[in-house]
Amino acid sequence: MPCKDKEMRKKKASEYYQANKEELKEYQKEYRRKNKPKLALQKQDYYQKNKEKITEYKKEYNLNHPRDRKEYHNNLYQKNKDRYTEQARRRYMEENPLKKKKRRRANHLLAVYGLSLEDYNDLYNQQQGCCAICGKHQSEIKRTLFVDHNHDTGKIRGLLCYTCNSGLGFYENNEENVLNYLKEK
């Protein structure tokens, strides 16, 4: 027979829950797994019907519990610091593609030739933006001017267009063959 006394009913419910805690949790877990789409629709429906009330509750809670909220976000950040940093870096790179390109260019010049971007620009200005061999201006060619350097010593000789840089590289690698060919003809 059901209890009419509210306190007694609560006590019996609590006792029943404590006695069958694991079974009830397992049952609830299984129920949520089987009815996932149905429960998602119910949750979405409830949110749509009570949107203002939920928003108001969240605002009020955040105003009344600023420390809890701050601690929560600080802990979350500390746990996922690497992920947040990576996301911020990617977002920045997507929003600033020219800076990314410029930084990659500067890193390449420094790593391969030991040349800073300022040094490259100084060399570019000394040559007035033209290829050191054929004299074509940067605006006449599709690619940027290449850094010409001695592969043995690493000494930088100047800036060349793609055609001159490729031709000079081929010539240096096959100098004897080229000279023999020219002598024969």
N, C-alpha and C positions, 0 to 999 in steps of 0.2 A: 504494500500500500504506500503511495507516494507521501512524502513528508509535507505537512502544511507549514511547518516552521521554516522560515527562510534561512536562518542560521544553520539549522540542522541539515537542510538540503545542501548548502554550500560545503559543510563539513564532510558529508557522505560523498559528494562529488570529488572533493579533494582527496579523500581516502582512496576512492576508486581509481583516480588518476595516478596516485602514487604507487598503488599496487600493480597497475597495468601500464605503467609509463612507456616501457620499451615497445610493447605490442601496439599501443596507440600511436606512437611515433612512426613505427613501421607501416601501420595501416594508412596514416596520413601521407606519408611519403609515396606509397604505392598509389594512393588515390590521385595525388597531384601529378604523378608520372602518367597515369592512364588518361587523365582528363585535362591535360595541359592546354590544348586549344580552347576547350570550353571555359576553363578558368581564366585564360588570357582575355577572351571576349567579355567575360563577366567583369574583369578588372577594368578593361577599357570602357565598358558601358558605365560602370560606377564612376570612373574618372570624368567622363563626359557629363554625367548628370550632376556631379558635385564639384565641378572645376573651380568655381569661385570660392567655395568653402575650403577646399584643399589648399588653394593658393593663399588664402587669408591665414589659414592655420600655419602654413610654412613660414610666412612673413612674421607672424606673431612669435612663433617658436624661435626663429633666428634672432629676433630683437631681444627676446628674454634669455637666450642662451648663447651669447656671442663667444664666450670662452670655449664652450663645448664644440661649437662649429669651427673655431680657429684651430683648436687642438686636433680635431678630426682631419681637417685639411692639411695641417702640418705633418701629421703622422702618415697620411696618404701620400704626400709629396716625398717624405723621407723613404718610404717603402719603394716608391716607383720613380725615384729621382732620375735614373738613367733613361728610362722610357720618356719621361716628360722633357728632358733635355734634348733627346733625339727628335722628338716630335716638334719641339720649338725650332730646332736647327733646320729640319726639313721644311717646315712652314716658311721660315725666313728665306730659304733658298728658292722655294717656289714663288714667293712674292718678289724676290729680287734676283731674277735670272742674270742680269748683266753683271751684278756684283760677283755672282758665282763664277761666271765666265772669266772675269777679270782676275779673281783670286786664283783660279786654276792656271791661268796664263802666267801669273806672277810666280806661282809655286813651280811650274814647269821650267821657267827661265832660271830660277834659282837652283833647282835640283840638277838640271842638265848642264847648264853653262856657268853657274855661279854668278849669274847676272841678275841684279835687282830690276824691278820694273822701271825705276828712275834711270838706271844706267842704260836700259834699252831705249827709253824715251830720249835720253841725251844723244845716243848714237843715231837714232832716227832723225832728230833735229839737225845733227851735224851733216847728215846726208840729205837733208831737206826732204825727207820722206821718199827718197828715190833709191832704186836698186843701185848698188855700188858698181855693177858691171854694165848693164844695158841702159841704166838711167830712167827706166819706167817709174812713174810715180805710183805710190800706193793706191791711189784712186783708180788707176787704170787696170789694176789686177784684182782678182777675186779674193785671194788669200792675203794674210798679213806677210810682211817681209820676214824672211827666215834669218836666223843668226848663223853666219858662216864662221866656222872655227876650224883650226887645225886639229885633226883627230889624234895626232901624236902628242902635241904639246898642250892642246886645250886652249890655245891662244885665240881670242876672238878677232876676226879680221874685218867684219862689217856685216851689213844687212843686204840680203839678196832676194830677188823674186824667186818663185818656185822653179821656173825654167832655168835660170842661171845657176841656182843652187844645185839642182839635179845634174845639170851638165858639168859643172865643176867637180861635183862628187864623182861622177862617172869618169871624168878625165883623170882625176887624181888616182883612182883605183886602177885605171888601164892606160897609164901614161905612155908606156913603151909601145903598146899596140896602136894607140892613136898616132904617135909619131911615125911609126913604121908605115902605117896606112897612108899618111899624108906624103911621106917620101916617095912611096911607090906611085902615087897618082900624080 
